[in-house]
Amino acid sequence: MKAPRPAGWRRWRDRVLQQEDLNFLLTNRVPRIALTRLVGWFSQIRQPWLARTSIAVWRAFTDLDLSDAKPQRYASLHECFVRELRPGARPVDPDPALLTSPCDAIVGACGALDGLQALQAKGMAYPLKALLGSTPAAEPYRDGIYVTLRLTSTMYHRFHAPHQGTLEHVTYFSGDTWNVNPVALARVGRLFCRNERAALRYRLDAGPVVTLVPVAAVLVASIRLHALDVLLHLRWRGPHEMPCDARYAKGDEMGWFQHGSTIVVFAPRGFALAEGVAPARRVRMGEPLLRLPPAA
């Protein structure tokens, strides 16, 4: 069990990290792509003493908790980033009327879409066409519903099937690596549409099609999907469109981020937010996220 940090240190750390101008400067006004590649290289170094030191520094500035992790020792920082959890650590709600959260996260903007516009932050919207790549890809979600799920750096970074169904298609977009924290979301227009991301078209066995969009960020620019035999990252330029036919049971693992970022879930009209889902709410993988239409 890790020793608690002095309250004074936590207060000082939180005051520093909550300074919006400093936060934005340190995480965005830097050579983002070069820094992301450097951290990716560093995290892959397999040296246990270096991994232990790096994790200790990480813990000093965050509330990293590894108590529910399956491995307790790591040969590299990367192994800690993409750690698995102990069996049973994330029970999946079995109710077939519910779409469950694909990941551990803090809920950001969510609710009804305004036509084909989603809210990024207060007073700042983005078009689904820009995020998903085309009007035909966006049109099924007109006046539908969406939930933004933000993974912090300390969270479990794997994501899972929200319902029983089939991953039919992946559209990959290589892009920038802006930070996706609230400070950046309030300052950078169409941020999700600028960053590296993958749009996952997922057909539920119940009928409806939903789309999950994992969005990469600074230090996090690579996405692993079990359905594909390539690692999606900034140096990989295509193919842009990748048909799939991968079946998943509810809660099955679909892939992971190399660190932590955001997943935006889009569903057609008729879906509704599950009880208690609202901005700033913390959810865990497997907890209720959306309620399916009664007809489904």
Residue pairs with C-beta under 8 A, 6 or more apart in sequence:
1 67
2 59
5 60
13 61
16 22
17 23
17 61
20 183
23 181
23 183
24 179
24 183
24 184
24 187
27 179
27 181
27 183
27 184
27 218
28 178
28 179
28 184
28 188
28 218
30 218
32 176
32 177
32 178
32 218
33 176
33 177
33 221
33 234
35 218
35 219
36 177
36 218
36 219
36 220
36 221
36 234
37 221
37 234
39 219
39 259
40 219
40 221
40 222
40 233
40 258
42 77
43 76
43 77
43 78
43 81
43 258
43 259
44 76
44 78
45 76
45 77
46 75
46 76
47 75
47 76
48 73
48 74
48 75
50 76
50 77
51 74
51 75
51 76
51 77
51 79
51 80
52 74
54 77
55 64
55 74
55 77
55 80
58 64
58 77
58 80
58 153
58 154
62 152
62 153
62 154
63 154
64 154
65 154
66 72
66 80
66 83
68 85
68 86
68 89
68 156
69 83
69 84
69 85
69 86
70 83
70 84
70 85
70 86
70 87
71 79
71 83
71 84
74 80
74 83
78 258
81 157
81 257
81 258
81 259
81 260
82 157
82 158
82 224
82 256
82 257
82 258
83 156
83 157
84 158
85 156
90 104
90 156
90 251
90 284
90 285
90 286
91 286
92 100
92 160
92 250
92 251
92 285
92 286
93 100
93 286
93 287
93 288
94 250
95 288
96 163
96 164
96 206
96 292
97 291
97 292
98 274
98 288
98 289
98 290
98 291
98 292
99 162
99 163
99 204
99 210
99 265
99 267
99 271
99 274
99 288
99 289
99 290
99 291
99 292
100 160
100 162
100 163
100 250
100 251
100 285
100 286
100 287
100 288
100 289
101 149
101 162
101 283
101 284
101 285
101 286
101 287
101 288
101 289
102 149
102 159
102 160
102 161
102 162
102 212
102 254
102 263
102 265
102 285
102 289
103 149
103 151
103 155
103 156
103 157
103 158
103 159
103 160
103 263
103 285
104 151
104 155
104 156
104 283
104 284
104 285
105 149
105 150
105 151
105 155
105 263
105 282
105 283
106 149
106 150
106 152
106 280
106 281
106 282
106 283
107 147
107 148
107 149
107 150
107 277
107 278
107 279
107 280
107 281
107 282
107 283
108 148
108 149
108 150
108 182
108 185
108 262
108 279
109 118
109 119
109 120
109 121
109 146
109 148
109 279
110 145
110 146
110 147
110 148
110 273
110 277
110 278
110 279
111 119
111 145
111 146
111 273
112 143
112 144
112 145
113 128
113 141
113 142
113 143
113 144
113 145
113 146
113 266
114 125
114 143
115 142
115 143
116 127
116 128
116 129
116 135
116 138
116 139
116 141
116 142
117 125
117 126
117 127
117 128
118 125
118 126
118 128
118 131
118 146
118 148
118 264
118 266
119 125
120 126
120 185
120 189
120 190
120 191
120 192
121 182
121 185
121 186
122 186
124 185
124 186
124 189
126 189
126 190
126 191
126 192
126 193
127 138
127 190
127 193
128 137
128 138
128 141
128 266
129 135
129 137
129 138
130 190
130 193
131 138
131 192
131 193
131 197
131 199
131 213
131 264
132 138
132 171
132 199
132 211
132 213
133 171
133 173
133 199
137 171
137 199
137 201
137 211
140 209
140 268
141 211
141 266
141 267
141 268
142 269
143 269
144 266
144 267
144 268
144 269
144 271
145 266
145 267
145 268
145 269
145 271
145 272
145 273
145 290
146 264
146 265
146 266
146 267
147 264
147 265
147 273
147 277
147 289
147 290
148 262
148 264
149 262
149 263
149 264
149 265
149 283
150 180
150 181
150 261
150 262
151 157
151 257
151 260
151 261
151 262
151 263
152 260
153 259
153 260
154 260
155 260
156 285
157 256
157 257
157 258
157 259
157 260
158 253
158 255
158 256
158 285
159 212
159 214
159 253
159 254
159 255
159 256
159 257
159 263
159 285
160 251
160 252
160 253
160 254
160 285
160 286
161 202
161 248
161 249
161 250
161 251
161 252
161 253
161 254
162 202
162 210
162 212
162 250
162 265
162 289
162 290
163 204
163 205
163 206
163 210
163 250
163 292
164 204
164 205
164 206
164 248
164 249
164 250
165 202
165 203
165 204
165 205
165 206
165 247
165 248
166 202
166 203
166 205
166 245
166 246
166 247
166 248
167 200
167 201
167 202
167 227
167 244
167 245
167 246
167 248
167 254
168 201
168 202
168 203
168 209
168 243
168 244
168 245
169 200
169 201
169 241
169 242
169 243
169 244
170 198
170 199
170 200
170 201
170 225
170 227
170 228
170 241
170 242
170 244
171 198
171 199
171 201
171 240
171 241
171 242
172 197
172 198
172 232
172 236
172 238
172 239
172 240
172 242
173 196
173 197
173 198
173 199
173 240
174 196
174 234
174 236
174 237
175 194
175 195
175 196
175 197
175 216
176 194
176 195
176 196
177 195
177 196
177 216
177 217
177 218
177 219
177 220
177 221
177 234
178 184
178 188
178 191
178 194
178 195
178 217
178 218
179 217
179 218
180 191
180 192
180 195
180 215
180 217
180 261
180 262
184 191
185 191
188 194
192 213
192 215
192 262
192 264
195 215
195 216
195 217
196 215
196 216
196 221
196 223
196 232
196 233
196 234
197 213
197 214
197 215
197 216
198 213
198 214
198 223
198 225
198 232
199 211
199 212
199 213
200 211
200 212
200 213
200 214
200 225
200 254
201 209
201 211
202 209
202 210
202 211
202 212
203 209
204 210
204 292
204 296
206 292
206 296
207 296
208 267
208 268
208 270
208 271
208 292
208 293
208 296
209 268
210 265
210 266
210 267
210 268
211 265
211 266
212 263
212 264
212 265
212 266
213 263
213 264
213 265
213 266
214 223
214 255
214 257
214 261
214 262
214 263
215 261
215 262
215 263
215 264
216 222
216 223
216 257
216 261
217 259
217 260
217 261
217 262
219 259
220 257
220 258
220 259
220 260
220 261
221 233
221 234
221 258
222 231
222 232
222 233
222 234
222 257
222 258
223 231
223 232
223 233
223 255
223 256
223 257
223 258
224 231
224 232
224 255
224 256
224 257
224 258
225 232
225 254
225 255
226 246
226 253
226 254
226 255
227 244
227 246
227 254
227 255
228 242
228 244
230 236
248 254
251 285
251 286
265 289
265 290
267 290
270 292
270 293
270 295
270 296
271 290
271 291
271 292
271 293
272 290
272 291
273 289
273 290
273 291
274 288
274 289
274 290
274 291
275 288
276 288
277 283
277 288
277 289
277 290
283 289
